[in-house]
Amino acid sequence: MTTIPPGATIGILGSGQLGRMLGVAAAQIGYRIHVFAPESGPANDISSAFTRAGFHEADELAAFARACDVVTYEFENVPLAALSAIADKVPVRPGLKALEVAQVRHVEKAFVRDLGGRTAPFATVDSLDELVAALEIIGTPAILKTVSLGYDGKGQARIDDPAQAAEAWEAVKGQPSILEGFVTFSHEFSIILARAPDGSTTSYPPPWNQHRSGILHLSSIPAPAEIASQWTEAAALAGRVAEALDYVGVIALEFFATADGPVFNEMAPRVHNSGHWTIEGAETSQFENHIRAICGLPLGSTAPTALRVEMENLIGDDATRWADYLAEPGAHLHLYGKHEIRPGRKMGHVTRLER
Ligand code: AMP
């Protein structure tokens, strides 16, 4: 692959905070950013060009593709048709295959299992009758998750007793779903791995991820021993997944640390919230490594810059305390510039370093 040198234009599909942080990293090493999204958001606030159009608008997509030297995406629910429409005009990285797999929960789990990963037992369910039948096989407790478009615990219902089947089916609005056995775990962690076009990879020390109300609250390194002992196996699996997808860029795999070893939960074919700590906490951030990878530049060091690093998400009203975070020694504040605070909305994050 020819290198896409600084000065070139990187297209980003999506206008959220991940696009914004990718844009900041790209700008630092001399790239221009062109955002394509149906809605204005945190990313186009900092981009040099913005196409506000729907993902089905063929002419707008074609013009965007012509204006960019490489295109990436910052969320995994970009319609596949939009990517297919531009893939013959401009390199799209990571490619379509990663999206095809990551957009369908059971396809993703089966893909990872075929590569030797452990997953919770699961069954696809398309009706209440199928849910009742699946509960007999998988047992309780179990979690019903929509096949697509679920994130931050949305589109999920926990079932502790088979009598709750109808209620759970209603909670997911009767959408195609999977029923997943409940995993007993001590910790949650993630592997954030970057893969270059030549197949070389590098990954970050795995953060311990702690959630509140289904939303990531804290990611911290170094991870406790229960996670550290599972790092090698999980990172090797992430490498196999990236290779099988012929992946270029940063990919994130989420795991449960269990007594039997790492159990894969889900993947994101993009930079990930549990990697935000790398902006100040690693030699090269996940955002810069994604940009380096998609432009064919050498990947940067993932070594930590501090003894301890902790990233805390600022959700909803947390963001109003920005002055406190600014005053805190060793704390680095990031706000995403969202105009409206809503409960459960990711407004920013703060990273604390202990040197
Ligand atoms: P997800 O959207 O799949 O990442 O799920 C959100 C959160 O729900 C996870 O981070 C876990 O804390 C919890 N969770 C999801 N699936 C399971 C499972 N099979 N067993 C236990 N906890 C789970």
Residues whose N, C-alpha, C, O or C-beta is under 5 A from the ligand:
A	BS01	AMP	A120 I143 Y151 D152 G153 E180 G181 F182 V183 G214 E266
